[in-house]
Amino acid sequence: MHILFLSHYFPPEVNAPASRTYENAKRWVRAGHKVTVLTCHPSHPGGVVYPGFTNSVHAWDEIDGIRVLRVGTYLSANKGFMKRISNYVSFMLSAVAQCWRVRDVDLVVSTSPQFFCGMGGYFVSRLKRCPWVLEIRDLWPESIIAVGAIRNRRVIRALEGVESFLYRKADHIISLTKAFKRHITARGVGEEKVSIVTNGADLERYAPGGRMNAVRRELGLGEDVFLASYIGTHGMAHGLGTVLRAAKRLENVPNIRFLLVGDGAEREKLLREKDEMGLTNVIMLGQQPKERMPDFLAATDACLVLLIKSELFKTVLPSKIFEAMAMGRPIVLGVEGESRELVEEGGCGLCIEPENDAELAEAVLKLARDPGLRRELGERGQDYVARNFDRETLAVRYLGILEGVVEKGAKLLRELARRSL
């Protein structure tokens, strides 16, 4: 089977959609299938193409047996609504224009958001005359409404209309959470058309490691320093000002440090706020290479998983939850809904109210003072993720769904041919 997978992001980019697509695709290649990923030249989140790449009309690459077709786009940093939309639309148009370079495709998969990447899959599948699977990693336009990026009701209604159109036209839909599936079926899509394949952890990459490693040495942190880390996008949805306010509450507590690693639309603002607040117990680093993520997690004593308080974010399952569990690190979770249910079921962290800096400070202090609790939460999480969210098992399940879609399409074609005789 030849799978053509459309993803706006792909390694060497290090965000969640890039990682999920890569980790699944490399396992499908190992299983004997051919996978081509149609993506952009890497530029997330700064809007500047990475060294060694150019924003050419098209370029071929290969990563771990995955064929990669990169297409040119309008470049934009991960901020500014209209510029980002222009970036998204340009990828959809380039993907449709360049997909002829990929031959003998059996199935098209596209992942959304961003919204227009999902839509691009529909057009490409029509050109290829093959089935199309739509993966829903987040709900658009709901997610951009939730952070206040769009308020015009006419625009919102138009986007919701496109969202419903895509749900109807997809041959199958992969949902990352139970809540997403409920949302999709509430739009009139039959339950049999929607399968859940959650995020998970690549246990080949993420496993408990030595705490006193190169990252701690580089940061000048000794054995006695308790490190609470947020590693990921610094965006409007994450409410990372909560970390700075919690750090202010604990600034007189010795040997507690907060670490923020990543980039995004809010990073410059957060740097200014850190300086204005005079925080000496907060370390902020820019985006780091994917291969260093396990080292940062190993150096961490507690992983912070945070989003702003919103009904929409009760539906999500951030991938950093699973990676923290795989590394045997306790979680401080500031997300409600399905994420909280998972962390409580796994017994692997402390849950706080989103955007509540007092509760965040209290949770960090509790873990800093109780090494036994940290160890217990970490061990539970490691066991829980291995039993339920191993990326290897999830990739096999995902592949089985794709094979079923292809077989169903082939069966339909055979039936149509039989009737025409």
C-alpha positions as CSV (number, residue, x, y, z in Angstrom):
1,M,0.0,0.0,0.0
2,H,1.3,3.5,-0.9
3,I,0.1,6.1,1.6
4,L,0.4,9.8,0.7
5,F,0.3,11.8,3.9
6,L,-0.2,15.6,3.9
7,S,1.2,17.4,7.0
8,H,2.1,21.0,7.3
9,Y,4.8,20.1,9.8
10,F,7.5,17.4,9.6
11,P,11.0,16.8,11.0
12,P,13.3,18.5,11.5
13,E,10.5,20.6,13.0
14,V,9.9,19.4,16.6
15,N,6.2,20.1,17.3
16,A,3.5,17.5,18.1
17,P,2.1,17.1,14.6
18,A,5.6,16.7,13.1
19,S,6.5,14.0,15.7
20,R,3.2,12.1,15.4
21,T,3.3,11.9,11.6
22,Y,7.0,10.9,11.6
23,E,6.6,8.3,14.3
24,N,3.6,6.6,12.6
25,A,5.1,6.8,9.1
26,K,8.4,5.2,10.0
27,R,6.6,2.2,11.6
28,W,4.3,1.8,8.5
29,V,7.5,1.7,6.3
30,R,8.9,-0.9,8.6
31,A,5.7,-2.9,8.1
32,G,6.4,-3.0,4.4
33,H,4.3,-0.1,3.1
34,K,5.4,2.8,1.1
35,V,4.8,6.2,2.7
36,T,5.3,9.6,1.0
37,V,4.9,12.7,3.2
38,L,3.9,15.9,1.4
39,T,4.9,18.8,3.6
40,C,6.5,22.3,3.7
41,H,10.2,23.3,3.9
42,P,10.8,23.4,7.7
43,S,10.3,26.9,9.1
44,H,8.2,26.5,12.3
45,P,7.8,28.6,14.4
46,G,10.0,31.5,13.3
47,G,8.9,31.6,9.7
48,V,12.5,31.3,8.5
49,V,13.6,28.2,6.6
50,Y,16.0,26.0,8.6
51,P,19.7,25.9,7.6
52,G,20.3,23.5,4.8
53,F,16.9,24.0,3.3
54,T,15.5,26.5,0.7
55,N,11.9,27.5,0.1
56,S,12.0,26.0,-3.4
57,V,8.9,25.1,-5.5
58,H,9.6,21.5,-4.6
59,A,12.4,19.3,-3.2
60,W,12.7,15.6,-2.5
61,D,14.1,14.2,0.8
62,E,14.1,10.9,2.6
63,I,14.0,10.2,6.3
64,D,14.1,6.6,7.7
65,G,12.7,5.2,4.5
66,I,9.9,7.8,4.3
67,R,9.9,9.7,1.0
68,V,9.4,13.4,1.7
69,L,8.2,15.9,-0.9
70,R,8.6,19.5,0.4
71,V,6.8,22.3,-1.4
72,G,7.2,26.0,-1.4
73,T,4.9,28.2,0.7
74,Y,4.4,31.8,1.8
75,L,6.6,32.0,4.9
76,S,5.3,33.4,8.2
77,A,6.2,33.2,11.8
78,N,3.7,31.5,14.1
79,K,1.9,34.7,14.9
80,G,-0.3,37.2,13.2
81,F,-3.6,35.7,12.0
82,M,-3.7,36.8,8.4
83,K,0.0,35.9,7.7
84,R,-0.5,32.5,9.3
85,I,-3.6,31.9,7.2
86,S,-1.7,32.9,4.1
87,N,1.0,30.4,5.0
88,Y,-1.7,27.7,5.5
89,V,-3.5,28.4,2.2
90,S,-0.3,28.6,0.2
91,F,0.6,25.1,1.5
92,M,-2.8,23.7,0.4
93,L,-2.4,25.2,-3.1
94,S,1.2,24.0,-3.4
95,A,0.3,20.5,-2.3
96,V,-2.5,20.3,-4.9
97,A,-0.2,21.7,-7.6
98,Q,2.7,19.4,-6.9
99,C,0.9,16.2,-5.9
100,W,1.3,14.9,-9.5
101,R,4.9,14.1,-8.6
102,V,3.8,11.3,-6.3
103,R,2.7,8.3,-8.4
104,D,0.6,5.1,-7.8
105,V,-1.1,6.3,-4.5
106,D,-3.6,4.0,-2.8
107,L,-4.7,6.3,0.0
108,V,-4.4,10.0,0.9
109,V,-4.3,11.1,4.6
110,S,-4.3,14.7,5.7
111,T,-4.0,16.0,9.2
112,S,-5.9,19.0,10.6
113,P,-5.2,21.5,11.9
114,Q,-4.1,23.4,10.3
115,F,-7.5,23.5,8.6
116,F,-6.3,24.0,5.0
117,C,-4.0,21.0,5.2
118,G,-7.0,18.9,5.9
119,M,-8.8,20.4,3.0
120,G,-5.8,19.9,0.7
121,G,-6.2,16.1,1.3
122,Y,-9.7,16.2,-0.1
123,F,-8.5,17.9,-3.4
124,V,-5.5,15.7,-3.7
125,S,-7.5,12.5,-3.2
126,R,-9.9,13.6,-6.0
127,L,-7.0,14.1,-8.3
128,K,-5.5,10.7,-7.3
129,R,-8.9,9.0,-7.5
130,C,-8.4,7.2,-4.2
131,P,-9.9,7.2,-0.7
132,W,-9.2,10.0,1.7
133,V,-8.7,9.8,5.5
134,L,-9.0,13.0,7.5
135,E,-7.1,13.1,10.8
136,I,-8.4,15.6,13.5
137,R,-5.7,16.6,15.9
138,D,-7.6,19.7,17.0
139,L,-10.9,21.3,16.3
140,W,-11.0,24.2,13.8
141,P,-12.4,26.8,13.8
142,E,-13.2,26.2,17.5
143,S,-9.5,26.4,18.6
144,I,-8.8,29.7,17.0
145,I,-12.1,31.1,18.3
146,A,-11.1,29.9,21.8
147,V,-7.9,32.1,21.9
148,G,-9.7,35.1,20.4
149,A,-7.9,35.0,17.1
150,I,-11.2,35.3,15.1
151,R,-14.5,37.0,16.2
152,N,-16.3,37.8,13.0
153,R,-19.5,35.7,13.1
154,R,-19.8,35.5,9.3
155,V,-16.3,34.2,9.0
156,I,-16.9,31.7,11.8
157,R,-20.0,30.4,10.1
158,A,-18.2,30.0,6.8
159,L,-15.4,28.0,8.4
160,E,-17.9,25.8,10.3
161,G,-19.5,25.1,7.0
162,V,-16.2,24.0,5.5
163,E,-15.5,21.9,8.6
164,S,-18.8,20.0,8.1
165,F,-18.2,19.6,4.4
166,L,-14.8,17.9,5.1
167,Y,-16.4,15.6,7.7
168,R,-19.0,14.5,5.1
169,K,-16.5,14.0,2.2
170,A,-13.9,12.1,4.1
171,D,-14.0,8.3,3.6
172,H,-12.9,7.9,7.2
173,I,-11.9,10.2,10.1
174,I,-9.2,9.6,12.7
175,S,-9.9,11.4,15.9
176,L,-7.3,11.9,18.6
177,T,-9.8,12.1,21.5
178,K,-13.2,10.8,22.6
179,A,-14.4,14.4,22.9
180,F,-13.4,15.1,19.3
181,K,-15.3,12.1,18.1
182,R,-18.4,13.3,20.0
183,H,-18.1,16.7,18.3
184,I,-17.7,15.2,14.9
185,T,-20.7,12.8,15.3
186,A,-22.8,15.7,16.6
187,R,-22.3,17.2,13.1
188,G,-24.2,14.3,11.6
189,V,-21.3,11.9,10.9
190,G,-22.0,8.3,11.6
191,E,-20.0,6.8,14.5
192,E,-18.7,3.9,12.3
193,K,-16.9,6.5,10.2
194,V,-14.8,7.8,13.1
195,S,-12.0,5.9,14.8
196,I,-10.0,7.1,17.8
197,V,-6.2,6.8,17.7
198,T,-4.8,8.9,20.5
199,N,-1.4,10.5,20.9
200,G,1.2,8.3,22.6
201,A,4.8,8.0,23.4
202,D,7.6,6.7,21.3
203,L,9.1,4.3,23.9
204,E,12.1,3.8,21.7
205,R,13.1,7.4,22.2
206,Y,11.5,8.3,25.6
207,A,12.7,6.2,28.6
208,P,13.9,7.2,32.0
209,G,17.4,8.6,32.0
210,G,19.9,10.0,34.4
211,R,18.8,13.2,36.1
212,M,22.3,14.7,36.4
213,N,23.0,15.0,32.7
214,A,24.5,17.4,30.2
215,V,21.4,19.6,30.3
216,R,21.8,20.2,34.0
217,R,25.5,20.9,33.6
218,E,24.8,23.4,30.9
219,L,22.2,25.1,33.0
220,G,24.5,25.1,36.1
221,L,22.0,23.2,38.2
222,G,23.2,20.9,40.9
223,E,21.7,17.8,42.5
224,D,19.8,19.8,45.1
225,V,17.9,22.0,42.6
226,F,14.3,21.0,41.9
227,L,13.5,21.8,38.2
228,A,9.9,22.3,36.9
229,S,9.8,22.4,33.1
230,Y,7.4,23.4,30.4
231,I,8.7,22.2,27.0
232,G,6.7,23.2,23.9
233,T,5.1,25.9,22.0
234,H,4.8,29.3,23.7
235,G,1.4,30.3,22.2
236,M,-1.7,32.2,23.1
237,A,-3.4,28.9,24.1
238,H,-0.8,27.9,26.7
239,G,-1.2,30.7,29.3
240,L,2.5,30.6,30.3
241,G,2.2,33.8,32.2
242,T,0.9,31.5,34.9
243,V,4.4,30.0,35.2
244,L,5.9,33.4,35.8
245,R,3.4,34.3,38.4
246,A,3.9,31.0,40.2
247,A,7.7,31.5,40.1
248,K,7.2,35.0,41.7
249,R,5.3,33.3,44.5
250,L,8.3,30.9,45.1
251,E,11.1,33.3,44.4
252,N,12.3,33.2,48.0
253,V,12.2,29.4,48.2
254,P,15.7,28.2,47.7
255,N,16.6,25.6,45.1
256,I,13.5,25.7,43.0
257,R,13.8,26.6,39.3
258,F,11.4,26.9,36.4
259,L,12.5,26.1,32.9
260,L,10.6,27.2,29.7
261,V,11.9,25.6,26.5
262,G,10.5,26.5,23.1
263,D,9.3,29.3,20.8
264,G,6.1,30.8,19.7
265,A,3.9,33.9,19.4
266,E,4.1,34.7,23.1
267,R,7.8,34.1,23.8
268,E,9.0,37.7,23.4
269,K,6.2,38.9,25.6
270,L,7.1,36.3,28.3
271,L,10.8,37.3,28.2
272,R,9.8,40.9,28.8
273,E,7.5,40.0,31.6
274,K,10.2,37.8,33.2
275,D,12.6,40.8,33.2
276,E,10.0,43.2,34.5
277,M,9.2,40.9,37.4
278,G,12.9,40.5,38.2
279,L,12.6,36.7,38.2
280,T,16.0,34.9,38.8
281,N,14.4,31.5,39.3
282,V,13.1,31.2,35.7
283,I,15.3,30.0,32.8
284,M,14.0,30.5,29.3
285,L,15.6,28.7,26.3
286,G,14.6,28.8,22.6
287,Q,13.5,25.9,20.5
288,Q,15.8,22.9,20.9
289,P,16.6,20.0,18.5
290,K,14.2,17.0,18.7
291,E,17.0,14.7,19.6
292,R,17.6,16.6,22.8
293,M,14.1,16.4,24.2
294,P,14.7,13.2,26.2
295,D,17.7,14.8,27.9
296,F,15.6,17.9,28.9
297,L,12.9,15.6,30.3
298,A,15.5,13.5,32.1
299,A,16.9,16.6,33.8
300,T,13.4,17.7,34.9
301,D,11.8,16.9,38.2
302,A,8.3,17.8,37.2
303,C,6.8,18.4,33.8
304,L,4.3,21.2,33.4
305,V,1.4,20.7,31.0
306,L,-0.7,23.9,30.7
307,L,-3.4,25.5,28.7
308,I,-5.7,28.4,29.2
309,K,-9.1,27.9,30.9
310,S,-11.5,27.1,28.0
311,E,-14.3,24.7,27.3
312,L,-12.6,23.7,24.1
313,F,-9.4,22.6,25.8
314,K,-11.4,20.1,27.8
315,T,-11.4,18.0,24.7
316,V,-7.6,17.8,24.0
317,L,-4.8,15.3,25.0
318,P,-1.5,17.1,24.7
319,S,1.3,14.8,23.5
320,K,3.7,16.1,26.2
321,I,1.6,14.2,28.8
322,F,2.6,10.9,27.2
323,E,6.3,11.8,26.8
324,A,6.5,12.9,30.5
325,M,5.0,9.6,31.6
326,A,7.3,7.6,29.4
327,M,10.3,9.4,31.0
328,G,9.0,8.5,34.5
329,R,8.5,12.2,35.4
330,P,5.5,13.4,37.5
331,I,3.1,15.9,35.7
332,V,1.6,19.1,37.0
333,L,-1.4,19.4,34.8
334,G,-3.3,22.7,34.2
335,V,-5.8,21.3,31.7
336,E,-9.4,20.2,32.4
337,G,-11.6,17.6,30.9
338,E,-10.2,14.5,29.1
339,S,-6.6,15.3,29.9
340,R,-7.3,15.5,33.6
341,E,-9.3,12.2,33.5
342,L,-6.3,10.5,31.9
343,V,-3.8,11.8,34.4
344,E,-6.0,10.9,37.3
345,E,-6.7,7.5,36.0
346,G,-3.0,6.9,35.5
347,G,-2.2,8.3,38.9
348,C,0.8,10.1,37.4
349,G,0.5,13.8,38.4
350,L,-1.1,16.6,40.3
351,C,-4.0,18.5,38.7
352,I,-4.6,22.2,39.1
353,E,-7.1,24.7,37.8
354,P,-5.9,26.2,34.5
355,E,-4.3,29.6,34.8
356,N,-4.2,29.4,38.6
357,D,-0.7,30.4,39.6
358,A,-1.3,29.8,43.4
359,E,-2.2,26.2,42.7
360,L,0.7,25.8,40.4
361,A,3.1,27.1,43.0
362,E,1.6,24.9,45.6
363,A,1.9,21.8,43.4
364,V,5.5,22.5,42.5
365,L,6.4,23.1,46.2
366,K,4.7,19.8,47.2
367,L,6.7,17.8,44.7
368,A,9.9,19.6,45.6
369,R,9.5,18.6,49.2
370,D,8.5,15.0,48.6
371,P,10.9,12.9,46.6
372,G,8.9,9.8,47.4
373,L,5.8,11.2,45.9
374,R,7.7,12.2,42.7
375,R,9.1,8.7,42.4
376,E,5.6,7.1,42.9
377,L,3.9,9.3,40.4
378,G,6.7,8.8,37.9
379,E,6.6,5.0,38.2
380,R,2.8,4.9,37.8
381,G,3.0,7.1,34.7
382,Q,5.7,4.9,33.1
383,D,3.6,1.8,33.7
384,Y,0.4,3.4,32.5
385,V,1.8,4.8,29.2
386,A,3.5,1.4,28.4
387,R,0.2,-0.4,28.8
388,N,-2.1,2.0,27.0
389,F,-0.2,4.6,24.9
390,D,2.8,2.9,23.2
391,R,3.2,4.5,19.8
392,E,4.1,1.1,18.3
393,T,0.7,-0.3,19.3
394,L,-1.1,2.8,18.2
395,A,0.7,2.9,14.8
396,V,-0.4,-0.7,14.2
397,R,-4.0,0.1,15.0
398,Y,-3.9,3.2,12.8
399,L,-2.4,1.1,9.9
400,G,-5.2,-1.4,10.3
401,I,-7.8,1.3,9.9
402,L,-6.1,2.6,6.7
403,E,-5.9,-0.9,5.2
404,G,-9.6,-1.3,5.9
405,V,-10.4,2.0,4.1
406,V,-8.4,0.9,1.1
407,E,-10.0,-2.6,1.0
408,K,-13.5,-1.0,1.3
409,G,-12.7,1.3,-1.6
410,A,-11.4,-1.6,-3.7
411,K,-14.5,-3.7,-2.9
412,L,-16.8,-0.8,-4.0
413,L,-14.9,-0.5,-7.3
414,R,-15.2,-4.2,-7.9
415,E,-18.9,-4.1,-7.2
416,L,-19.4,-1.1,-9.6
417,A,-17.4,-3.0,-12.3
418,R,-19.5,-6.1,-11.8
419,R,-22.8,-4.1,-12.2
420,S,-21.5,-2.5,-15.4
421,L,-21.0,-5.9,-17.1
